[in-house]
Amino acid sequence: MKNLLALLALATASAACQPQTTTTTAPSAPVVTEHPSNPAKKQSPLPVLFGPADTLSAAMRSLLQKHDLSALWSGTDKQRRITPVLEGFFGPDHYRFMMVITAARRDAQNPAVYQVQGKCHYRKNIRPFFGTLTVRQVVDSEKYYSPQDASFHPVSSDSMSGEAWSAAYEQAVGQAAYYSLKAQLQLQEAAAANSGIFEGEAVLNFFVAPGQRVGYAGAPAITEGEPARGSRILLRGTRLNRTTQQVKQFVVADDVFAAAPDVYKDFGVGERGGEINPKYAHLGWNEYWENDEWWAESPKPKLSL
């Protein structure tokens, strides 16, 4: 944890020389509607994936205070994910399930807590949700590549060979610090018949580049044994239906094939497993290639005179 230890030493030295101040960072994402903190905490019988030992060190808190990750949670970073949708599976039949965090805001008093809101999509149901992501663990990660982040790409010139460009790219990537965090996920759907509450974990891989810029970090391919299996963000846990009291599992990721092996070993087919096996079409995957922005608010009708 070389990066975290360095941050701790720096924070300790700074505290000895300067009076303590509280830093408030303006939200970098759309405004999050105020809701009670941890809405599922008092009413959920769902299993909690974190224990008392999952506490943040001073170095971890310093890192979270210094870097606001709201734009990464909501997918509004300039080098955003291909789509804001996190896709995966829900319930024992592993039906297609989608979640979108439409807004996220770091808590002004606790940099480890993010107030979030969004929508989830299961079968024909689209339900808004709100709640919190509370960071419980932060660790140094091995170097990840982030090919979607063009800021790592060196400026090409006629005199630059392919080898020189690659070397410059590797140098830029190597100058960034890489982290993986786990957050406790507590979400609640808007009150309605069969609405539910979620308890689980969120895994986020990110980098901090020179200049204090943050962005997504991910492996060049789905990688067993890595946080979020090498993808950028992954959410998983359980959902309680407040009407029926049924509890079902869910898992979603920015790369659906990162979530898939947890439930289907043959979900991906083709030379690199990048195509969905047609036999799963009846579980909602027949509409996978449709560009339906189901999470977007319906525009107001225009008046015609």
Buried (B, 14 or more C-beta within 10 A) or exposed (E): BEBBEEBBEEBEEEEEEEEEEEEEBEBBBBEBEEBEBBBBBEEBEBEBBBEEEBEBBEBBBBBBBBBBBBBBBBBBBEBBBEBBBBBBBBBEEBBBBBBBBBBBBBEBEBBBBBBBBBBBBBEEEEBBBBBBBBBBBBBEBEEBBBEBBEEBEBEEEEEBEEEEBEEBBBEBBEEBBBBBBBBBBBBBBEEEEEBBBBBBBBBBBBBBBEEEBBBBBBBEEBBEEBBBBBBBBBBBBBBBBBEEEEBBBBBBBBBBBBBBBBBBEEBBBEEEBEEBBEEBEEBBBEEEEEEEEEBEEEEEEEEEE
